[in-house]
Amino acid sequence: MSGRLTTHVLDLSRGLPAAGMKLQLWSLAEGSGKLLREATTNHDGRLDAPLLEGVELVPGCYELLFMAGDYFRASGLEGLFFLEQVPIRFNITNTADHYHVPLLVAPGGYSTYRGS
């Protein structure tokens, strides 16, 4: 089985998946950023396909950039949230592994970890 990169976003303020959150995946090789993908979470707060998999998954430093402000504005929280964008930088070292980067987000904070 080849490796892959996935994500999942949960809205802790409502206790629901964060459906409709836009995100970007950046490669940060050699100090410069390159936009690799743009995507939007589905009804379950997930993406319909991995962000990277197979030969696309190469060792390096990456950043997932979540558009939390746009999500909270669309949820009716205009002016009631603190976070505009949530960047998560991480390293991929083993291309055979599954890298899952979940985001638990609320209007005033967030948490993440390497999931399975």
HUBEL-V987329 format. One record per backbone hydrogen bond with DSSP energy under -0.5 kcal/mol. NH is the residue of the N-H (numbers start at 1). CO is the residue of the C=O. E is the energy in kcal/mol with one decimal. If there is no record, write none. Layout:
BEGIN
nh:NH co:CO e:E
nh:NH co:CO e:E
END
This chain:
BEGIN
nh:3 co:95 e:-1.6
nh:4 co:97 e:-1.4
nh:5 co:52 e:-2.6
nh:6 co:99 e:-2.6
nh:8 co:101 e:-0.7
nh:9 co:45 e:-2.5
nh:10 co:103 e:-2.6
nh:11 co:16 e:-3.2
nh:12 co:10 e:-1.0
nh:12 co:105 e:-2.6
nh:13 co:105 e:-0.7
nh:14 co:11 e:-0.8
nh:15 co:11 e:-1.5
nh:16 co:11 e:-1.6
nh:18 co:9 e:-2.6
nh:19 co:17 e:-1.6
nh:20 co:41 e:-1.7
nh:21 co:18 e:-1.0
nh:23 co:39 e:-2.5
nh:24 co:65 e:-2.0
nh:25 co:37 e:-2.5
nh:26 co:63 e:-3.0
nh:27 co:34 e:-2.7
nh:28 co:61 e:-3.0
nh:31 co:28 e:-1.2
nh:32 co:29 e:-1.8
nh:34 co:27 e:-2.2
nh:36 co:25 e:-3.2
nh:37 co:25 e:-1.5
nh:39 co:23 e:-2.3
nh:41 co:21 e:-2.3
nh:42 co:46 e:-3.8
nh:45 co:42 e:-2.3
nh:47 co:7 e:-0.6
nh:51 co:5 e:-2.5
nh:52 co:5 e:-0.9
nh:54 co:3 e:-1.8
nh:56 co:53 e:-1.7
nh:57 co:54 e:-1.3
nh:58 co:56 e:-1.0
nh:60 co:92 e:-2.2
nh:62 co:90 e:-3.0
nh:63 co:26 e:-2.3
nh:64 co:88 e:-2.4
nh:65 co:24 e:-2.7
nh:65 co:63 e:-0.5
nh:66 co:64 e:-0.6
nh:66 co:86 e:-2.6
nh:67 co:22 e:-2.7
nh:68 co:66 e:-1.6
nh:69 co:84 e:-3.1
nh:71 co:67 e:-1.7
nh:72 co:68 e:-2.9
nh:73 co:69 e:-2.5
nh:74 co:70 e:-2.3
nh:75 co:71 e:-1.2
nh:76 co:73 e:-1.7
nh:77 co:72 e:-2.6
nh:80 co:77 e:-3.0
nh:82 co:107 e:-3.4
nh:83 co:107 e:-1.2
nh:86 co:66 e:-2.4
nh:87 co:85 e:-0.6
nh:88 co:64 e:-2.5
nh:90 co:62 e:-2.2
nh:92 co:60 e:-2.8
nh:93 co:91 e:-0.5
nh:95 co:93 e:-0.6
nh:97 co:94 e:-1.8
nh:99 co:4 e:-3.2
nh:99 co:97 e:-0.6
nh:100 co:98 e:-0.7
nh:100 co:115 e:-0.7
nh:101 co:6 e:-2.6
nh:101 co:99 e:-0.5
nh:102 co:100 e:-0.6
nh:102 co:113 e:-0.8
nh:103 co:8 e:-2.9
nh:104 co:111 e:-2.8
nh:105 co:10 e:-2.8
nh:105 co:103 e:-0.6
nh:106 co:109 e:-2.6
nh:109 co:106 e:-1.0
nh:111 co:104 e:-2.1
nh:113 co:102 e:-0.7
nh:115 co:100 e:-2.9
nh:115 co:113 e:-0.9
END
